[in-house]
């Protein structure tokens, strides 16, 4: 299907490495910097802010690694897309912050929306056989 042209499989693998690798690194960062991230989560009104930081870190780390490996792509891409849209709206609500924070929050909001688009693109091809993957899937 989508990976029949020359170099398509290799480009798809590179895309997975970049996309999933950055998200996995971001998840690891949640664990390493939970002390600095928890007050931000609390200021945004999240219940159990420390648990939210660790939970989101775990989701990003595990889902990012699964994307890189090509394992359980429907679950990984779906979880990432859902999380990225939800966190864009809940954590980076640029429309509801003081003027001096609008640009930073808008940048983070748009970053999450763009990454959600990438996750949705992966979800669109999650039912196909991914080249250079471990081939583990539920669907």
C-alpha positions in Angstrom: 0.0 0.0 0.0 1.7 3.2 1.2 5.2 1.9 1.4 5.7 0.4 -2.0 7.7 3.2 -3.6 11.5 3.3 -3.4 12.7 4.6 -0.1 9.2 4.9 1.4 9.9 2.3 4.2 13.1 4.0 5.1 11.5 7.5 5.2 8.7 6.1 7.3 11.2 4.6 9.7 13.1 7.9 10.0 9.8 9.7 10.6 8.9 7.2 13.3 12.3 7.6 14.9 12.1 11.4 15.0 8.4 11.6 16.0 8.4 8.8 18.6 11.9 9.6 19.8 11.1 13.2 20.6 7.9 12.2 22.4 9.7 9.5 24.4 12.4 12.0 25.4 9.6 14.4 26.4 8.1 11.7 28.6 11.5 11.0 30.2 11.8 14.7 30.9 8.5 14.6 32.8 10.1 12.1 35.2 13.4 14.0 35.5 11.8 17.4 36.0 8.6 16.5 37.8 9.4 18.9 40.6 9.4 21.9 38.2 6.4 20.6 36.2 4.1 19.8 39.1 3.5 23.5 40.1 2.6 24.3 36.5 0.1 21.5 36.4 -1.3 22.6 39.7 -1.7 26.2 38.4 -3.6 24.9 35.4 -6.1 23.3 37.8 -5.3 19.6 37.2 -6.4 17.3 40.0 -3.5 15.4 41.4 -0.9 17.4 39.6 2.1 15.3 40.5 0.3 12.1 39.4 -0.7 13.9 36.2 2.9 14.8 35.4 4.1 11.2 36.0 1.1 9.7 34.2 1.6 12.0 31.2 5.3 11.2 31.2 4.6 7.5 31.2 2.1 7.8 28.3 4.6 9.9 26.3 7.5 7.6 27.0 5.8 4.3 26.4 3.8 5.5 23.3 6.8 7.2 21.8 8.9 4.0 22.1 6.0 1.9 20.7 5.9 4.2 17.6 9.7 3.9 17.1 9.4 0.1 17.4 6.2 -0.1 15.3 4.5 -2.0 18.1 0.8 -1.7 18.8 0.6 1.3 16.5 -3.2 1.8 16.9 -2.9 2.0 20.6 0.3 4.2 20.6 -0.9 6.6 17.9 -4.4 6.8 19.3 -3.2 7.5 22.8 -0.7 10.2 21.6 -3.4 11.9 19.5 -5.9 12.0 22.3 -3.3 13.1 24.9 -1.9 15.9 22.6 -5.2 17.4 21.8 -6.4 17.2 25.5 -3.1 18.7 26.8 -3.2 21.5 24.2 -6.6 22.6 25.3 -6.2 22.0 29.1 -2.6 23.1 29.6 -1.9 25.7 26.9 -5.1 27.7 26.8 -3.6 30.8 25.4 -7.0 32.5 25.2 -7.3 32.5 29.0 -3.9 33.7 30.2 -2.4 37.2 30.8 -1.1 39.1 27.8 2.6 38.4 28.7 1.9 34.6 28.5 -0.1 34.5 25.4 2.7 33.9 22.9 4.4 31.1 24.9 1.1 29.3 25.5 0.0 29.7 21.9 3.4 28.3 20.7 2.9 25.3 23.0 -0.7 24.9 21.9 0.2 24.9 18.2 3.1 22.5 18.8 0.7 20.0 20.5 -1.8 20.4 17.7 0.8 19.8 15.1 2.1 16.7 16.9 -1.5 15.5 17.2 -1.7 15.8 13.4 1.4 13.6 13.1 -0.2 11.0 15.5 -3.4 11.0 13.5 -1.4 10.4 10.3 0.2 7.4 12.0 -3.1 6.2 13.2 -4.4 6.4 9.6 -1.8 3.8 8.5 -1.7 1.9 11.8 -3.7 -1.0 10.3 -1.1 -1.7 7.6 2.1 -3.5 8.0 4.8 -1.1 9.0 8.2 -1.6 7.5 11.1 -2.1 9.9 8.7 -2.8 12.8 8.6 -5.5 15.4 5.2 -6.4 14.0 3.3 -6.5 17.3 -0.3 -5.4 16.9 -3.8 -6.0 18.3 -5.5 -5.0 15.1 
